[in-house]
Amino acid sequence: MIILSKEQILKLHAGLICATGGSVGIRDEGMLDLALNNPFQSFGGKELYPSIQAKAVCFAMLLWSIWKKMKLWNAQFVIRKKTAKPDA
């Protein structure tokens, strides 16, 4: 199994930003670390996600929860921006 390092992931991200546009930087480095390490958790010397398929599902579910959190955060930001009273 090929495991990409954090540096490799950041280089891929930078390449995607250059190719498609978007925001540069990391909003939450702790969340990135969680996403990269979560599929490789173990307990009592046994992997919680032993197969590549289980690791993929774990990673996908974590990405989904991050996306949902970001979608909610962005929606709240837009609502606050639209309902904010202009400075007098």
Residue pairs with C-beta under 8 A, 6 or more apart in sequence:
1 52
3 40
4 12
4 36
6 32
6 33
6 36
9 32
9 36
10 26
14 24
16 22
17 23
17 24
26 32
27 70
31 66
34 62
35 59
35 62
35 63
35 66
38 58
38 59
38 62
39 49
39 54
39 55
39 56
39 58
39 59
40 47
40 49
40 55
41 47
41 48
41 49
42 48
48 58
49 55
49 57
49 58
